[in-house]
């Protein structure tokens, strides 16, 4: 399983052929493997991932000891993986967006916007009551909640209460675009949460570490540099040959004039 932590930036519209698609932009930050848990020591296998950078004065002593070799993280989250996948990773490895490709199906977990205490009309979509015939101040009331025989409110009865601020998981979301330079992931459709809210991204596939992706990128850059140097050498050799030919022509022309 591949995974990464990011933040929600904004929603935009993108053209795909002749149709407009709503896209949510997610920015992945500094993600470092802080701890690897296994069945023998912890009772379950998981990877603890640190995200972002936190100020030194806001860190407590237990967290300082836990992350003293890795730096201070803004957020720490866990992803459940198998023992085989956890064995391939080690503490201190960095993860970036090179594991994800456009067209991948991912799962996104985030916290929805908190809306405070709300009534039944907004929270559950109740119709309310009529405006006429003596219904003063009763337009958005819940009405009867059942018979009085049981003498208590049944569990799960739809009433007013706290709305939002819940953990929401969306599955089978499609990746539209991956921007490796700016660490931005474009996902099709809306994602729960406000701007700058934390987002956990996971999908099927193997995790690629930042070192591996940097090695591949460096090899590509090296090959491009070698090719450009060869072209420059060829161009310079052609220019030198042209200059030699022109000089010979000038010398031959002077000899002819002297004769």
N, C-alpha and C positions, 0 to 999 in steps of 0.2 A: 504494500500500500504506500502511495506517495501522499505527502501532506505538507502543509505550510500554514503560517498564521499571517493575517493581513488586516487592513482597515478599510472600511467602506468610504469611498471618496464622494461619488455622485452618480446620478443616472443621466444617460444621454440617449440620443437616437442615432442609429446607424443604418445605412442603406445596404440591403442585400438583394441585388437585382432590382426589381421593381417594387419591393416591399420595404417598409420601415420597421426596424426591430428595436425594442427597448433594451438597453444594455446598462448593466451596473459595473462601475469601475472599482476595482479593489487594488490597494497598494500593499504589496508584501514588503516587510521590513527586514531588520537584522534578526534572523532565526538561527539560533545555536542550540545544539543538543546538549542539555544541561545534565540529564541523568537517563540511564537505561535500566528499566526494571525487568526482572525475570520471575519465573514461577518459583524457583528455589528460594529466593530471598524475600520477595515481596508478595508472593501468592498470585501474581498475574504479570503478564508481559506487556510493557508499554514503553513509549519514548516520551520523555519530558522535554518540551521545547520552550526555549526562552525567546521572547520577542521584545524588540526595542531596547532603549537605554533609559535607566532611571537615575535620579539624582542620589548622590551618596548620603545626604543627610536624612533621606526618607527610608533608608534600609535598616531593618532590625538585625540584631546580632546573629540569630539563626540563619537568616537568608545570606548574610555576609559570609558566614562560614561555608554555606552550601555552594555559593557561586564565586568564591574568592579567586579562583583561577580563570574564570570565564568573563567576569565583569557583572555589572548590575543590570537586571532585566526589568523592563516596564511591566510585562505580563508573563506568566508561566502557565502553560496548558499541556495536557497529556493526550497522546493518541495511542489507542490500543492497536498493537501489532502482534504478529506471531513471533515465536522464539527464533525462527530462522531469519526473519527480517531484522530482528533486534541484534542478532549476532553479527550482522554485516556492518553495523554502525558502532560508533564509539563517541565518548564524551568529548565535546569541543568541535565536532564537525559542523560545518555551516551548510545551510540549505537555501537554494534560491529557486527561481521560477523555471529553470532549465528542465525540470522534470515534467512540466505541463506543456501541452501542444494544443493548438486550436483544433476544435472538434472533439476534445475529450469530454466525457461525462463525469461530473464531480458532485460531491455532497458538501453543502455549506451549512454551518451552524452559527447562529448569532442570537443576540438578545433584542427582542422587539422594542419599539418605543413605548415608554411608560406614559399612560394617560390619566393616572390618578383614579380617584373614586368617581364612577360613572353610573348613571341610572340604567334602567332596563331597556329604554328605547335605543340608546347608543350602544350599550354593551351586548344586548341580545337581539336587537331589531324589533322590539315590540311595537305594535301599531299605536297604542295609546287609546284614549277615549274621545267621544264627541265634544265639540266646543259648545253645544247648546243644551237647553233643558236642564239647567241647574248644575252643570258639571264645572263649577268654579274651582280653579286650582287643582284639577284632576286630570289635565290633558296628558301628562306623561307619567301617570302613576301605574304601578304594576298590577293593581286590581287584586282579586282574590288569589290566595296561594293554596287553596284546597279546603277539604272538610275540617271541621273542628273536633271530630271524634278522636283522632290519634293524639291530639293536644301537644303536638310538636311539629316543627318544620322538617320535612323530609330532606335527607342529604341529596345534594345535586339540584335543588330547586333553583330555577333561574331568577335571580334577584339582583339588586344593585350591589356593586362592590368594586374592588380594585381591578383595573383593566390595563393590559399591556405589561411590559417588563418581563415577558416569558421567554424561555429558550425555544427557539424555532429552528428546525432542521428541514432543509429543502434538498431533495434528491433529484438525480438525473438532470442537473443543469448543464447546459452546453457552453463551452468556452469559445468565444468568438475570436479573440485576438490575445496574443501574449507579447508584451513589450519588455524585453530583457534589459534594455538600457535603463529604463525608468522604473523597473519592477512593478509594472501595472498589468493586471489581469482583467480582461473584459469578459463578463459573464452575461449570457442571455437571460432576460427577465429581471424582476425585482427581487431584492434580498431584504429581509427584515432588519430593522435597526436604523438608528440615526447616523448622520455623518460622523466619521472618525470612530465609529463603534467597532469593537473587535470582532473578527470573522475567522472561523476555523474552516480551512479548506482541505478536503481529502478526496482521493480517487484511487481507482485501480491502476497498478503499475509499480515500477521500481523507483525508489528515491535516488535522485542524482545529487551528489554533493557538489558544493561550489568549487572545490579544488579540481574535480574532474571536468566540470564545464569550462573552467578557466584554462585547463590544459588544452582542451579541444579548440577553444577560441585562439589561444596562443599559436597552436599549430597552423590554424587557418591564416592568421596574420603573418606568420613566418613564410608560408608558401606564397602569399600575396606579395610580400616584400621581395622575395627571391625572384618572382616573375617580373616585378617592376624593375629590379636592378638589371636583369637580363635585357629587358626592352631598352633601358637607358644605354647599356653598353652597345647594343646593336645600333641604336640611333647615333651614338657618338662615333662608332666605327664608320658608319655610312657618311657622316659629315666629314670625317678626316679623309676618307677616300675621295669625296667630292673636291675638297680643298687641294689635295695632291694633283688631281686631274686638272683643275683650273690653273694651278701653278705651272704644270708642264705645258699647258696650252699657251700660257703667257710667255714662257721661255722660248717655245717654238716660234711664236709670233715675232718676238724680238729678233731672233736669229734670221728669220726671213727678211725683216726690214733692213738689217745690217747688210745682207747680201745685195 
